[in-house]
């Protein structure tokens, strides 16, 4: 399961110190190869606050898939990617290109 804990939570109160800049909510990415589905991302969830420094570490194919999904190059099969309060899943290609850093 892709549960990753990368949030800026205050360890005393459990609340977010700042609103998250990036939220990944239950993202799954499935490729179809004939009859055999291949889940490269399985229910991945995390949030990152503005100003936080983090990195993505894992198998190269996993890193490539999560990065492509976060940047909007590929759409998740299910779940949501929210950047700066914009749900990237809802943007068309032009809007998505304009939203990329």
SEFIMI-512069 format. One record per residue (C-alpha): residue number from 0; residue in three letters; x, y, z. Coordinates in Angstrom, 1 decimal, decimal comma. Example, Ala and Ser with C-alpha at 12.3 -4.5 7.8 and 13.67 -1.06 7.14 Angstrom:
<lumses>
<lumse><n>0</n><res>ALA</res><xx>12,3</xx><yy>-4,5</yy><zz>7,8</zz></lumse>
<lumse><n>1</n><res>SER</res><xx>13,7</xx><yy>-1,1</yy><zz>7,1</zz></lumse>
</lumses>
This chain:
<lumses>
<lumse><n>0</n><res>UNK</res><xx>0,0</xx><yy>0,0</yy><zz>0,0</zz></lumse>
<lumse><n>1</n><res>UNK</res><xx>1,3</xx><yy>3,5</yy><zz>-0,9</zz></lumse>
<lumse><n>2</n><res>UNK</res><xx>0,7</xx><yy>5,2</yy><zz>2,4</zz></lumse>
<lumse><n>3</n><res>UNK</res><xx>3,5</xx><yy>7,8</yy><zz>2,8</zz></lumse>
<lumse><n>4</n><res>UNK</res><xx>3,7</xx><yy>10,2</yy><zz>5,8</zz></lumse>
<lumse><n>5</n><res>UNK</res><xx>5,2</xx><yy>13,5</yy><zz>4,5</zz></lumse>
<lumse><n>6</n><res>UNK</res><xx>3,2</xx><yy>16,2</yy><zz>6,1</zz></lumse>
<lumse><n>7</n><res>UNK</res><xx>4,1</xx><yy>19,3</yy><zz>8,1</zz></lumse>
<lumse><n>8</n><res>UNK</res><xx>2,1</xx><yy>18,4</yy><zz>11,2</zz></lumse>
<lumse><n>9</n><res>UNK</res><xx>2,8</xx><yy>19,9</yy><zz>14,6</zz></lumse>
<lumse><n>10</n><res>UNK</res><xx>3,9</xx><yy>16,9</yy><zz>16,7</zz></lumse>
<lumse><n>11</n><res>UNK</res><xx>2,1</xx><yy>18,4</yy><zz>19,8</zz></lumse>
<lumse><n>12</n><res>UNK</res><xx>-1,3</xx><yy>19,3</yy><zz>18,3</zz></lumse>
<lumse><n>13</n><res>UNK</res><xx>-1,4</xx><yy>17,1</yy><zz>15,1</zz></lumse>
<lumse><n>14</n><res>UNK</res><xx>-2,5</xx><yy>20,0</yy><zz>13,0</zz></lumse>
<lumse><n>15</n><res>UNK</res><xx>-0,9</xx><yy>21,3</yy><zz>9,9</zz></lumse>
<lumse><n>16</n><res>UNK</res><xx>1,5</xx><yy>24,2</yy><zz>10,6</zz></lumse>
<lumse><n>17</n><res>UNK</res><xx>0,7</xx><yy>25,7</yy><zz>7,2</zz></lumse>
<lumse><n>18</n><res>UNK</res><xx>-1,8</xx><yy>24,8</yy><zz>4,5</zz></lumse>
<lumse><n>19</n><res>UNK</res><xx>-0,4</xx><yy>22,1</yy><zz>2,2</zz></lumse>
<lumse><n>20</n><res>UNK</res><xx>0,9</xx><yy>23,3</yy><zz>-1,1</zz></lumse>
<lumse><n>21</n><res>UNK</res><xx>0,6</xx><yy>19,8</yy><zz>-2,6</zz></lumse>
<lumse><n>22</n><res>UNK</res><xx>-1,9</xx><yy>17,2</yy><zz>-1,6</zz></lumse>
<lumse><n>23</n><res>UNK</res><xx>-2,0</xx><yy>13,7</yy><zz>-3,1</zz></lumse>
<lumse><n>24</n><res>UNK</res><xx>-5,1</xx><yy>11,8</yy><zz>-2,1</zz></lumse>
<lumse><n>25</n><res>UNK</res><xx>-5,5</xx><yy>8,1</yy><zz>-2,7</zz></lumse>
<lumse><n>26</n><res>UNK</res><xx>-3,8</xx><yy>8,2</yy><zz>-6,1</zz></lumse>
<lumse><n>27</n><res>UNK</res><xx>-3,7</xx><yy>5,0</yy><zz>-8,1</zz></lumse>
<lumse><n>28</n><res>UNK</res><xx>-2,2</xx><yy>4,6</yy><zz>-11,5</zz></lumse>
<lumse><n>29</n><res>UNK</res><xx>-3,0</xx><yy>1,5</yy><zz>-13,5</zz></lumse>
<lumse><n>30</n><res>UNK</res><xx>-1,6</xx><yy>0,6</yy><zz>-16,9</zz></lumse>
<lumse><n>31</n><res>UNK</res><xx>-3,4</xx><yy>-1,9</yy><zz>-19,1</zz></lumse>
<lumse><n>32</n><res>UNK</res><xx>-1,3</xx><yy>-4,4</yy><zz>-21,0</zz></lumse>
<lumse><n>33</n><res>UNK</res><xx>-3,9</xx><yy>-6,5</yy><zz>-22,7</zz></lumse>
<lumse><n>34</n><res>UNK</res><xx>-5,9</xx><yy>-8,3</yy><zz>-20,0</zz></lumse>
<lumse><n>35</n><res>UNK</res><xx>-3,3</xx><yy>-7,8</yy><zz>-17,3</zz></lumse>
<lumse><n>36</n><res>UNK</res><xx>-3,6</xx><yy>-4,5</yy><zz>-15,3</zz></lumse>
<lumse><n>37</n><res>UNK</res><xx>-0,4</xx><yy>-3,2</yy><zz>-13,7</zz></lumse>
<lumse><n>38</n><res>UNK</res><xx>-0,8</xx><yy>-0,9</yy><zz>-10,7</zz></lumse>
<lumse><n>39</n><res>UNK</res><xx>2,3</xx><yy>1,2</yy><zz>-10,5</zz></lumse>
<lumse><n>40</n><res>UNK</res><xx>0,8</xx><yy>3,5</yy><zz>-7,9</zz></lumse>
<lumse><n>41</n><res>UNK</res><xx>-1,6</xx><yy>2,0</yy><zz>-5,3</zz></lumse>
<lumse><n>42</n><res>UNK</res><xx>-3,6</xx><yy>4,3</yy><zz>-3,1</zz></lumse>
<lumse><n>43</n><res>UNK</res><xx>-0,7</xx><yy>6,8</yy><zz>-2,5</zz></lumse>
<lumse><n>44</n><res>UNK</res><xx>-1,6</xx><yy>9,7</yy><zz>-0,1</zz></lumse>
<lumse><n>45</n><res>UNK</res><xx>0,6</xx><yy>12,5</yy><zz>1,3</zz></lumse>
<lumse><n>46</n><res>UNK</res><xx>0,7</xx><yy>16,3</yy><zz>1,7</zz></lumse>
<lumse><n>47</n><res>UNK</res><xx>3,6</xx><yy>18,8</yy><zz>1,5</zz></lumse>
<lumse><n>48</n><res>UNK</res><xx>3,4</xx><yy>22,2</yy><zz>3,1</zz></lumse>
<lumse><n>49</n><res>UNK</res><xx>4,7</xx><yy>25,3</yy><zz>1,2</zz></lumse>
<lumse><n>50</n><res>UNK</res><xx>8,4</xx><yy>25,8</yy><zz>1,9</zz></lumse>
<lumse><n>51</n><res>UNK</res><xx>9,0</xx><yy>22,2</yy><zz>2,9</zz></lumse>
<lumse><n>52</n><res>UNK</res><xx>12,0</xx><yy>20,4</yy><zz>1,4</zz></lumse>
<lumse><n>53</n><res>UNK</res><xx>11,5</xx><yy>16,8</yy><zz>0,5</zz></lumse>
<lumse><n>54</n><res>UNK</res><xx>12,5</xx><yy>14,2</yy><zz>-2,0</zz></lumse>
<lumse><n>55</n><res>UNK</res><xx>10,9</xx><yy>11,2</yy><zz>-3,6</zz></lumse>
<lumse><n>56</n><res>UNK</res><xx>12,9</xx><yy>8,0</yy><zz>-3,1</zz></lumse>
<lumse><n>57</n><res>UNK</res><xx>12,0</xx><yy>4,6</yy><zz>-4,3</zz></lumse>
<lumse><n>58</n><res>UNK</res><xx>12,4</xx><yy>2,3</yy><zz>-7,3</zz></lumse>
<lumse><n>59</n><res>UNK</res><xx>13,1</xx><yy>4,2</yy><zz>-10,5</zz></lumse>
<lumse><n>60</n><res>UNK</res><xx>9,8</xx><yy>3,3</yy><zz>-12,2</zz></lumse>
<lumse><n>61</n><res>UNK</res><xx>7,8</xx><yy>4,3</yy><zz>-9,1</zz></lumse>
<lumse><n>62</n><res>UNK</res><xx>9,6</xx><yy>7,6</yy><zz>-8,9</zz></lumse>
<lumse><n>63</n><res>UNK</res><xx>9,0</xx><yy>8,2</yy><zz>-12,6</zz></lumse>
<lumse><n>64</n><res>UNK</res><xx>5,3</xx><yy>7,4</yy><zz>-12,3</zz></lumse>
<lumse><n>65</n><res>UNK</res><xx>4,7</xx><yy>9,5</yy><zz>-9,2</zz></lumse>
<lumse><n>66</n><res>UNK</res><xx>6,6</xx><yy>12,5</yy><zz>-10,7</zz></lumse>
<lumse><n>67</n><res>UNK</res><xx>4,7</xx><yy>12,3</yy><zz>-14,0</zz></lumse>
<lumse><n>68</n><res>UNK</res><xx>1,4</xx><yy>12,1</yy><zz>-12,2</zz></lumse>
<lumse><n>69</n><res>UNK</res><xx>2,3</xx><yy>15,0</yy><zz>-9,8</zz></lumse>
<lumse><n>70</n><res>UNK</res><xx>3,3</xx><yy>17,2</yy><zz>-12,8</zz></lumse>
<lumse><n>71</n><res>UNK</res><xx>0,1</xx><yy>16,3</yy><zz>-14,7</zz></lumse>
<lumse><n>72</n><res>UNK</res><xx>1,9</xx><yy>14,7</yy><zz>-17,5</zz></lumse>
<lumse><n>73</n><res>UNK</res><xx>-0,1</xx><yy>11,5</yy><zz>-16,8</zz></lumse>
<lumse><n>74</n><res>UNK</res><xx>-3,5</xx><yy>11,5</yy><zz>-15,1</zz></lumse>
<lumse><n>75</n><res>UNK</res><xx>-4,1</xx><yy>9,1</yy><zz>-12,2</zz></lumse>
<lumse><n>76</n><res>UNK</res><xx>-6,5</xx><yy>6,2</yy><zz>-12,7</zz></lumse>
<lumse><n>77</n><res>UNK</res><xx>-8,2</xx><yy>7,3</yy><zz>-9,5</zz></lumse>
<lumse><n>78</n><res>UNK</res><xx>-7,6</xx><yy>9,7</yy><zz>-6,6</zz></lumse>
<lumse><n>79</n><res>UNK</res><xx>-6,7</xx><yy>13,4</yy><zz>-6,7</zz></lumse>
<lumse><n>80</n><res>UNK</res><xx>-3,7</xx><yy>15,6</yy><zz>-7,1</zz></lumse>
<lumse><n>81</n><res>UNK</res><xx>-4,2</xx><yy>19,1</yy><zz>-5,6</zz></lumse>
<lumse><n>82</n><res>UNK</res><xx>-1,6</xx><yy>21,8</yy><zz>-6,1</zz></lumse>
<lumse><n>83</n><res>UNK</res><xx>-2,1</xx><yy>25,3</yy><zz>-4,5</zz></lumse>
<lumse><n>84</n><res>UNK</res><xx>-5,8</xx><yy>24,6</yy><zz>-4,1</zz></lumse>
<lumse><n>85</n><res>UNK</res><xx>-6,2</xx><yy>23,5</yy><zz>-7,8</zz></lumse>
<lumse><n>86</n><res>UNK</res><xx>-7,4</xx><yy>20,0</yy><zz>-8,4</zz></lumse>
<lumse><n>87</n><res>UNK</res><xx>-5,1</xx><yy>19,1</yy><zz>-11,3</zz></lumse>
<lumse><n>88</n><res>UNK</res><xx>-7,4</xx><yy>16,2</yy><zz>-12,4</zz></lumse>
<lumse><n>89</n><res>UNK</res><xx>-10,1</xx><yy>18,8</yy><zz>-13,4</zz></lumse>
<lumse><n>90</n><res>UNK</res><xx>-7,8</xx><yy>20,9</yy><zz>-15,6</zz></lumse>
<lumse><n>91</n><res>UNK</res><xx>-7,7</xx><yy>20,6</yy><zz>-19,4</zz></lumse>
<lumse><n>92</n><res>UNK</res><xx>-4,4</xx><yy>20,3</yy><zz>-21,2</zz></lumse>
<lumse><n>93</n><res>UNK</res><xx>-3,9</xx><yy>24,1</yy><zz>-21,7</zz></lumse>
<lumse><n>94</n><res>UNK</res><xx>-4,8</xx><yy>24,9</yy><zz>-18,1</zz></lumse>
<lumse><n>95</n><res>UNK</res><xx>-2,5</xx><yy>22,1</yy><zz>-16,9</zz></lumse>
<lumse><n>96</n><res>UNK</res><xx>0,4</xx><yy>23,4</yy><zz>-18,9</zz></lumse>
<lumse><n>97</n><res>UNK</res><xx>-0,1</xx><yy>27,0</yy><zz>-17,6</zz></lumse>
<lumse><n>98</n><res>UNK</res><xx>-0,2</xx><yy>25,6</yy><zz>-14,0</zz></lumse>
<lumse><n>99</n><res>UNK</res><xx>3,1</xx><yy>23,8</yy><zz>-14,2</zz></lumse>
<lumse><n>100</n><res>UNK</res><xx>6,1</xx><yy>25,5</yy><zz>-12,5</zz></lumse>
</lumses>
